[in-house]
Amino acid sequence: MNIAVISCSLHPQSRSFVLSRVAHEQLKELGADVQLYDLRDYNLPFCDATTAHKTADARNIIDVIGAANAVLLTVPIYNYDVNAAAKNLLELGMRAWNNKVVGFICVAGGRASYMSVMNLANSLMLDFRCLIVPRFVYATGADFGDDREETMHLQSTEVHDRITEVTKTLYDITTALSAMYRKD
């Protein structure tokens, strides 16, 4: 079972990446074969439906998604929606997303946009037949210590516990569906 944790924030002091590291460690503790990917490390062009998916970085992350049984996305919320980098990742990946288990961890500036991930989740369900983990994590800047500093860390035990629920649920669902992934 292969799980990819992808941090979609491009911010130099990314809260999403901090949460990605927490989720990555929890999935490792559960025994998952899990890798952490940071979109800040990729030069991804905006999807143009013809050539963008052919760049080396795009091919690399598309292959990561295609090889994964499950993907956990950590996404910042901007203007009541996931950031453009997350939407672009979906568009670049296209069929690589087919039949994945997908979970979400979100970080936003305020509490009002907690359902912002639903458009992306609906597209994954309807267009690519993904199974969406029915638990989301939603955090704000108040949940971090040393916010936007080199030593930034998750300080909220409530958010930590919710990440534990999401990672355990993602792991359990993916494990239960593991027979679907066998290539006999």
Stockholm file with secondary structure:
# STOCKHOLM 1.0

chainA/1-184         MNIAVISCSLHPQSRSFVLSRVAHEQLKELGADVQLYDLRDYNLPFCDATTAHKTADARNIIDVIGAANAVLLTVPIYNYDVNAAAKNLLELGMRAWNNKVVGFICVAGGRASYMSVMNLANSLMLDFRCLIVPRFVYATGADFGDDREETMHLQSTEVHDRITEVTKTLYDITTALSAMYRKD
#=GR chainA/1-184 SS CEEEEEECCCCTTCHHHHHHHHHHHHHHHHTCEEEEEEGGGCCCCCCCSSSGGGSHHHHHHHHHHHHCSEEEEEEEEETTEECHHHHHHHHHHGGGGTTCEEEEEEEESSGGGTTTTHHHHHHHHHHHCCEEEEEEEEEEGGGEESTTSTTCEECCHHHHHHHHHHHHHHHHHHHHTHHHHCCC
#=GC SS_cons         CEEEEEECCCCTTCHHHHHHHHHHHHHHHHTCEEEEEEGGGCCCCCCCSSSGGGSHHHHHHHHHHHHCSEEEEEEEEETTEECHHHHHHHHHHGGGGTTCEEEEEEEESSGGGTTTTHHHHHHHHHHHCCEEEEEEEEEEGGGEESTTSTTCEECCHHHHHHHHHHHHHHHHHHHHTHHHHCCC
//
